[in-house]
Protein backbone atom coordinates (compact mmCIF):
# COMPACT_ATOMS: atom_id res chain seq x y z
CA UNK A 1 0.00 0.00 0.00
CA UNK A 2 1.29 3.45 -0.91
CA UNK A 3 0.62 5.67 2.11
CA UNK A 4 1.20 8.88 0.14
CA UNK A 5 -1.79 8.06 -2.06
CA UNK A 6 -4.14 7.39 0.86
CA UNK A 7 -3.79 10.50 3.00
CA UNK A 8 -3.94 14.22 2.39
CA UNK A 9 -2.16 16.75 4.55
CA UNK A 10 -3.35 20.33 4.64
CA UNK A 11 -1.03 22.86 6.21
CA UNK A 12 -0.33 26.57 6.10
CA UNK A 13 2.41 28.92 7.12
CA UNK A 14 6.09 29.03 6.39
CA UNK A 15 9.31 28.12 8.10
CA UNK A 16 9.93 31.86 8.19
CA UNK A 17 6.87 32.19 10.43
CA UNK A 18 8.45 29.78 12.91
CA UNK A 19 11.74 31.65 13.01
CA UNK A 20 10.03 35.02 13.40
CA UNK A 21 7.61 33.77 16.08
CA UNK A 22 4.46 34.68 14.19
CA UNK A 23 1.26 33.94 16.01
CA UNK A 24 -1.58 31.90 14.52
CA UNK A 25 -2.89 34.94 12.62
CA UNK A 26 0.47 35.69 10.98
CA UNK A 27 1.45 38.58 13.23
CA UNK A 28 5.08 38.84 14.24
CA UNK A 29 5.82 39.81 17.81
CA UNK A 30 8.70 41.87 16.42
CA UNK A 31 6.19 44.08 14.59
CA UNK A 32 5.21 47.46 15.99
CA UNK A 33 1.71 46.20 16.79
CA UNK A 34 3.23 44.15 19.65
CA UNK A 35 4.46 46.05 22.69
CA UNK A 36 4.94 44.69 26.21
CA UNK A 37 3.48 41.36 25.03
CA UNK A 38 0.28 43.13 23.96
CA UNK A 39 -1.17 43.16 20.46
CA UNK A 40 -2.03 46.85 20.22
CA UNK A 41 -5.37 47.27 18.47
CA UNK A 42 -5.17 50.75 16.97
CA UNK A 43 -4.98 49.60 13.37
CA UNK A 44 -8.52 49.62 11.99
CA UNK A 45 -9.72 46.74 9.85
CA UNK A 46 -12.16 47.56 8.30
CA UNK A 47 -11.82 51.33 8.22
CA UNK A 48 -15.55 52.10 8.47
CA UNK A 49 -18.67 50.42 9.78
CA UNK A 50 -20.40 48.24 7.19
CA UNK A 51 -22.60 45.12 7.12
CA UNK A 52 -19.75 43.18 8.81
CA UNK A 53 -18.54 45.79 11.30
CA UNK A 54 -19.92 48.32 13.77
CA UNK A 55 -18.55 51.56 15.18
CA UNK A 56 -16.76 50.94 18.50
CA UNK A 57 -18.28 54.02 20.16
CA UNK A 58 -21.69 52.28 20.05
CA UNK A 59 -20.44 50.06 22.90
CA UNK A 60 -18.06 52.31 24.76
CA UNK A 61 -19.13 55.60 26.32
CA UNK A 62 -16.40 57.47 24.43
CA UNK A 63 -15.43 58.16 20.85
CA UNK A 64 -12.16 57.00 19.32
CA UNK A 65 -9.36 59.58 19.37
CA UNK A 66 -8.07 60.96 16.07
CA UNK A 67 -5.42 58.97 14.20
CA UNK A 68 -2.72 61.44 15.26
CA UNK A 69 -3.80 61.19 18.90
CA UNK A 70 -3.88 57.37 18.76
CA UNK A 71 -0.34 57.36 17.38
CA UNK A 72 0.78 59.68 20.19
CA UNK A 73 -0.79 57.39 22.81
CA UNK A 74 0.76 54.32 21.16
CA UNK A 75 4.22 55.94 21.19
CA UNK A 76 3.83 56.73 24.91
CA UNK A 77 2.72 53.14 25.58
CA UNK A 78 5.66 51.78 23.60
CA UNK A 79 8.25 54.03 25.27
CA UNK A 80 6.94 54.48 28.84
CA UNK A 81 4.24 51.87 29.45
CA UNK A 82 4.72 49.58 32.44
CA UNK A 83 2.32 46.88 33.61
CA UNK A 84 0.85 47.36 37.06
CA UNK A 85 0.79 44.21 39.23
CA UNK A 86 -2.32 42.02 39.31
CA UNK A 87 -5.63 42.32 37.50
CA UNK A 88 -7.73 45.46 37.72
CA UNK A 89 -11.50 45.78 37.56
CA UNK A 90 -12.89 48.54 35.35
CA UNK A 91 -16.32 49.49 34.03
CA UNK A 92 -15.93 48.48 30.37
CA UNK A 93 -18.28 51.24 29.19
CA UNK A 94 -15.98 53.94 30.66
CA UNK A 95 -12.98 52.95 28.52
CA UNK A 96 -11.81 54.77 25.39
CA UNK A 97 -11.46 52.49 22.35
CA UNK A 98 -8.45 52.83 20.07
CA UNK A 99 -10.17 51.12 17.12
CA UNK A 100 -12.93 52.75 15.10
CA UNK A 101 -14.62 49.48 14.17
CA UNK A 102 -15.41 46.05 15.59
CA UNK A 103 -16.15 43.10 13.33
CA UNK A 104 -19.46 41.42 14.13
CA UNK A 105 -18.09 37.87 13.83
CA UNK A 106 -15.29 38.58 16.34
CA UNK A 107 -17.74 40.37 18.65
CA UNK A 108 -19.97 37.29 18.65
CA UNK A 109 -16.99 34.96 19.33
CA UNK A 110 -15.80 37.23 22.16
CA UNK A 111 -19.30 37.20 23.65
CA UNK A 112 -19.41 33.41 23.72
CA UNK A 113 -16.00 33.34 25.41
CA UNK A 114 -17.00 35.99 27.99
CA UNK A 115 -20.14 34.06 28.94
CA UNK A 116 -18.18 30.79 29.16
CA UNK A 117 -15.59 32.43 31.47
CA UNK A 118 -18.02 34.42 33.67
CA UNK A 119 -16.97 34.22 37.32
CA UNK A 120 -13.43 33.09 36.50
CA UNK A 121 -10.19 34.94 35.84
CA UNK A 122 -9.81 35.03 32.03
CA UNK A 123 -6.69 33.32 30.74
CA UNK A 124 -5.79 36.34 28.61
CA UNK A 125 -7.10 39.61 29.98
CA UNK A 126 -7.55 42.70 27.80
CA UNK A 127 -4.90 45.43 28.12
CA UNK A 128 -5.71 49.01 29.14
CA UNK A 129 -3.26 51.93 29.21
CA UNK A 130 -3.89 54.73 31.73
CA UNK A 131 -2.50 57.82 30.02
CA UNK A 132 -3.02 61.44 31.05
CA UNK A 133 -5.87 60.44 33.37
CA UNK A 134 -7.82 58.40 30.80
CA UNK A 135 -8.07 54.64 30.22
CA UNK A 136 -7.41 53.51 26.63
CA UNK A 137 -8.08 50.01 25.30
CA UNK A 138 -4.84 48.69 23.80
CA UNK A 139 -5.93 45.07 23.28
CA UNK A 140 -9.20 43.20 23.72
CA UNK A 141 -11.60 45.63 22.03
CA UNK A 142 -14.14 42.95 21.10
CA UNK A 143 -14.25 41.34 24.53
CA UNK A 144 -14.52 44.71 26.28
CA UNK A 145 -17.18 45.94 23.84
CA UNK A 146 -19.29 42.87 24.57
CA UNK A 147 -18.86 43.41 28.32
CA UNK A 148 -19.69 47.12 27.95
CA UNK A 149 -22.86 46.26 26.04
CA UNK A 150 -23.93 43.94 28.88
CA UNK A 151 -23.00 46.48 31.57
CA UNK A 152 -20.34 44.17 33.01
CA UNK A 153 -17.20 45.19 34.83
CA UNK A 154 -14.03 43.82 33.24
CA UNK A 155 -10.85 42.27 34.59
CA UNK A 156 -7.94 43.83 32.69
CA UNK A 157 -4.17 44.09 32.62
CA UNK A 158 -3.51 47.72 33.49
CA UNK A 159 -0.54 49.65 32.14
CA UNK A 160 0.56 53.15 33.16
CA UNK A 161 3.32 55.56 32.29
CA UNK A 162 6.66 55.20 34.06
CA UNK A 163 7.34 58.14 36.34
Secondary structure, 3 states (H helix, E strand, C coil): CCHHHHCCCCCCCCHHHHHCCECCCCCECCCCCEECCEECCCCCCCCCCECCEEEHHHCCCCCCCCHHHHHHHHHHHHHHEEECCCCEEEEHHHCECCCCEEEHHHHHHHHHHHHHHCCCCCCCCEEEEEECCEEEEEECHHHHHHHHHHCCEEEEEEEEECC
